Amino acid sequence: MTDAGVFGPDTVTWQLHADPAMWVAGIASLHLQALHPRAVAGVVQNSRFQADPLGRLLRTSGFVGVSTYGTREEVERAAARVRRVHRVLTAVDRRDGSTIRLDEPDLLRWVHCAEVAMFAAVVRRAGFPLTDRLCDRYFDEQRRSAALVGLDPADVPGSRREMAAYFAEVRPQLRRTADADLVRRFLHHPFTGARAWPVNLGYRPVGHLAYSALPGWARRLHGQRAYPGAATTAGLVALRSAGLAIPAELRRRKPHGQLHRAVRRLGPGAVPSARRLSRLGG
């Protein structure tokens, strides 16, 4: 039997994660994750993201790609590496000096929920046909991703209702901190050096579009102006349309090629399609 990995073509995850709007959604999820003081402290104190911005973003997207489209062996190998890193790394809570373990279930749950919630919200807002029923199915499927990083799937929201309840519960813990400001500035202006200014100039509207796609309560916590709602939606739709204009074969090969290899492994029926997605929601 051909190895379809953890998800396979007959999942919402397989279809949604192939959408070009996922790039903006990924940046938006980092903006949201930065609002948890302990989680963002772990990132700032252990990551070289300022020295290697592209590498940091590619490693994050690479794990999402392999966990979605890789073989079971590839997925487990990547997940074991992530769990091993989380197990050994610690940070210091700047508020009280206590030690933060990066494998704390509460922090892993926050990172997971902020990620998948923004994936669904941003890609849907950009025009991907994600119905409420499909969104519930997506959150339920993503419990498998949560298990890969060491969480008990039963402790992870598996529907829109459960996800909303989780965010309502965790919001009193969220706040703007110096670390959150550092991450927000980085996500607007990631590249350093005089030669990088044209790249930053071109990238900045995308970074701010991702910030603007945050839920209103998250933008208020960050305390920075966003694009108006209608402009944000129009920008997301335009970026997605531009991405869809790129030939599908080329899109499947970039940036890591996991989807391309999955289609070669499983055959043409594994190509994400609106028809298959509509059947999943039937």
Disulfide bonds with the S-S distance in Angstrom:
none
